[in-house]
Each structure stands twice: as C-alpha cells, then as structure tokens.
Amino acid sequence: MSVLVIGADEINPIRAVLSDLGADEVLHWDARKKSSVNRKIIPQNTECVVMLTSFLNHNTMKLFKSQAKKRNIPVVCAKRSVSCVYSEYCKVFGLNKEYDCDECQKSF
C-alpha cells in the first residue's frame, strides 16, 4: 500500500508504524510553504492519505481531503503522535490491533 503523509517535518516514527501496518511506500510532504502545497496533486498510486492536523491549516486539509474524496482514497486525520496515527489508521481500516505504548517506546 502506498501512503501519503501530509504535515510535520520529521515522520520517521510514524513511517515505521505505517510500515508495520502494511504500507510498502510512504511519501511525505511537509506542507510548510503554502505556495508549494496549492500546486500539488495526490499521486496516482496513493492508496491512503494521512494528514497530521497539528501542522496543517484548514485550507490545505480541505484541498487534499477533497482530492482524496473524488478518488475514493481513505483519509486518516491525526495529531503528530505515533499512538494517535496508529489509532486513527486502525479505525479507518477497521483493524482490531492493540497498541502497546511500552513496546512503542522500546522500538522508537
């Protein structure tokens, strides 16, 4: 599965969790510059969009959510914490996995 993560500067712990959940490819856009975001289109091979809401303005979220909806791509909205991304991803995809914070701290 190819996942696009939008927001934040550094996503290595989130990338690891998404890989554990089955993502083969994780593309990251930091969305720091407003002008660069407005020209971007979700890549064709994207199967899921993860928006890190703590780092995005409303217009940016609305733009990419609209693009994803037109193409029936699931959207996961979460804060930047690993546990929040994991939890929201599991909700969107109907996974019943338990998240063990102690294990998370050991591996990251």
KEKE-3310 file (N, C-alpha, C; in steps of 0.2 Angstrom, whole numbers, plus 5000, padded with zeros to 4 digits):
npx = (5004:5003:5006:5002:5009:5004:5010:5020:5038:5047:5045:5049:5046:5032:5032:5038:5028:5017:5023:5024:5010:5007:5011:5019:5026:5030:5026:5031:5025:5029:5022:5025:5027:5015:5012:5018:5011:4998:4999:5001:4996:4988:4997:4995:4996:4993:4986:4981:4979:4987:4984:4992:4986:4990:4999:4994:4985:4968:4963:4973:4970:4957:4959:4966:4958:4947:4952:4956:4943:4936:4943:4940:4949:4955:4956:4966:4965:4975:4984:5001:5007:5013:5005:4992:4991:4992:4980:4970:4972:4969:4956:4950:4953:4947:4954:4958:4968:4979:4987:5002:5009:5021:5029:5030:5038:5050:5054:5056)
npy = (4994:5011:5026:5043:5055:5070:5085:5090:5090:5079:5062:5049:5040:5038:5034:5021:5015:5015:5007:4995:4992:4989:4997:4999:5009:5025:5041:5058:5074:5090:5101:5115:5127:5137:5140:5130:5119:5122:5119:5105:5088:5074:5059:5047:5033:5033:5026:5029:5043:5052:5064:5075:5084:5094:5102:5107:5119:5124:5126:5119:5106:5104:5105:5094:5084:5085:5081:5068:5062:5063:5053:5042:5039:5033:5044:5048:5057:5064:5069:5073:5063:5046:5036:5041:5042:5028:5023:5030:5026:5013:5013:5019:5009:4998:4989:4978:4980:4980:4993:4994:5004:5003:4994:5002:5013:5006:5002:5014)
npz = (5000:4996:5005:5008:5018:5025:5032:5046:5050:5052:5051:5054:5065:5063:5050:5052:5060:5050:5041:5048:5048:5035:5025:5010:5003:5009:5006:5010:5012:5019:5019:5022:5015:5009:4995:4988:4991:4986:4972:4972:4968:4973:4972:4958:4962:4976:4990:5002:5012:5025:5036:5046:5058:5067:5061:5049:5040:5038:5025:5018:5022:5018:5004:5001:5006:4999:4986:4989:4992:4979:4972:4980:4990:5006:5020:5034:5048:5060:5075:5078:5085:5087:5093:5091:5077:5074:5080:5074:5061:5062:5065:5053:5044:5050:5058:5071:5081:5095:5104:5111:5121:5129:5121:5110:5114:5116:5104:5096)
capx = (5000:5006:5003:5005:5008:5005:5011:5026:5044:5050:5040:5052:5042:5026:5034:5039:5021:5014:5026:5021:5003:5007:5012:5025:5029:5027:5028:5030:5025:5029:5017:5027:5025:5008:5013:5020:5005:4992:5001:5002:4990:4989:5000:4991:4997:4992:4980:4979:4982:4987:4985:4994:4982:4993:5004:4991:4980:4961:4963:4977:4967:4951:4961:4968:4953:4943:4955:4955:4936:4935:4946:4939:4955:4954:4959:4967:4967:4978:4989:5008:5009:5013:4999:4986:4991:4990:4973:4965:4973:4966:4948:4948:4953:4944:4959:4957:4975:4980:4993:5006:5014:5028:5033:5032:5044:5056:5056:5057)
capy = (5000:5017:5031:5050:5059:5077:5089:5089:5090:5073:5057:5043:5035:5037:5030:5014:5012:5013:5001:4989:4991:4986:5002:4997:5015:5031:5048:5063:5081:5094:5107:5121:5133:5137:5141:5123:5114:5123:5116:5098:5084:5067:5055:5042:5027:5033:5022:5031:5049:5053:5071:5077:5090:5099:5105:5110:5124:5122:5126:5114:5100:5104:5104:5087:5079:5085:5077:5061:5060:5062:5047:5037:5037:5034:5049:5047:5063:5063:5073:5070:5057:5039:5032:5044:5040:5021:5023:5033:5022:5006:5015:5020:5002:4993:4984:4977:4979:4983:4997:4994:5010:5001:4992:5008:5017:5002:5002:5020)
capz = (5000:4996:5009:5008:5024:5024:5038:5050:5047:5053:5052:5055:5070:5060:5044:5055:5061:5044:5038:5052:5046:5029:5019:5006:5001:5012:5004:5015:5011:5025:5018:5025:5011:5006:4988:4985:4993:4981:4966:4972:4967:4976:4966:4956:4966:4983:4992:5009:5014:5032:5037:5053:5058:5071:5056:5043:5040:5036:5018:5015:5024:5014:4997:5000:5008:4993:4981:4991:4991:4972:4970:4985:4994:5013:5023:5041:5051:5067:5078:5076:5090:5084:5095:5088:5070:5074:5082:5069:5055:5063:5065:5046:5040:5053:5061:5079:5084:5101:5103:5117:5122:5131:5116:5106:5117:5116:5097:5093)
cpx = (5004:5003:5006:5004:5009:5005:5017:5032:5048:5045:5043:5048:5036:5027:5035:5032:5017:5017:5024:5014:5002:5008:5019:5029:5026:5030:5026:5030:5025:5024:5018:5025:5018:5008:5014:5015:5000:4993:5001:4995:4992:4991:4995:4991:4995:4985:4977:4982:4981:4989:4987:4992:4985:4998:5001:4986:4973:4961:4967:4973:4961:4953:4962:4963:4948:4946:4955:4948:4934:4937:4945:4945:4954:4958:4960:4969:4969:4982:4996:5010:5008:5007:4992:4986:4989:4983:4969:4966:4969:4958:4946:4948:4950:4948:4958:4964:4976:4987:4996:5011:5021:5032:5035:5038:5051:5059:5058:5062)
cpy = (5006:5023:5037:5053:5066:5081:5086:5089:5083:5068:5050:5038:5033:5033:5022:5011:5010:5007:4994:4987:4989:4991:5000:5004:5021:5037:5053:5070:5085:5099:5113:5127:5132:5137:5134:5118:5115:5120:5108:5094:5077:5063:5049:5035:5027:5030:5024:5038:5050:5060:5072:5084:5096:5104:5108:5115:5121:5121:5121:5107:5099:5103:5096:5082:5079:5081:5070:5058:5059:5056:5041:5034:5038:5040:5048:5054:5062:5068:5070:5064:5050:5036:5035:5042:5032:5020:5025:5029:5015:5007:5015:5013:4997:4987:4984:4976:4983:4987:4997:4999:5008:4998:4997:5012:5013:5002:5008:5024)
cpz = (5000:5000:5008:5014:5023:5031:5042:5047:5047:5055:5053:5059:5066:5054:5047:5056:5055:5041:5041:5050:5039:5023:5016:5005:5006:5010:5009:5011:5017:5025:5021:5021:5008:4998:4985:4986:4988:4975:4966:4971:4970:4971:4965:4960:4973:4985:4999:5010:5022:5033:5045:5054:5062:5067:5050:5044:5037:5029:5015:5016:5019:5006:4996:5002:5002:4987:4982:4990:4984:4970:4975:4988:5001:5016:5031:5044:5058:5069:5076:5080:5086:5086:5092:5080:5070:5075:5077:5062:5056:5063:5057:5043:5044:5056:5069:5082:5090:5101:5110:5117:5124:5126:5111:5108:5116:5108:5093:5097)
residu = (MET:SER:VAL:LEU:VAL:ILE:GLY:ALA:ASP:GLU:ILE:ASN:PRO:ILE:ARG:ALA:VAL:LEU:SER:ASP:LEU:GLY:ALA:ASP:GLU:VAL:LEU:HIS:TRP:ASP:ALA:ARG:LYS:LYS:SER:SER:VAL:ASN:ARG:LYS:ILE:ILE:PRO:GLN:ASN:THR:GLU:CYS:VAL:VAL:MET:LEU:THR:SER:PHE:LEU:ASN:HIS:ASN:THR:MET:LYS:LEU:PHE:LYS:SER:GLN:ALA:LYS:LYS:ARG:ASN:ILE:PRO:VAL:VAL:CYS:ALA:LYS:ARG:SER:VAL:SER:CYS:VAL:TYR:SER:GLU:TYR:CYS:LYS:VAL:PHE:GLY:LEU:ASN:LYS:GLU:TYR:ASP:CYS:ASP:GLU:CYS:GLN:LYS:SER:PHE)
# end
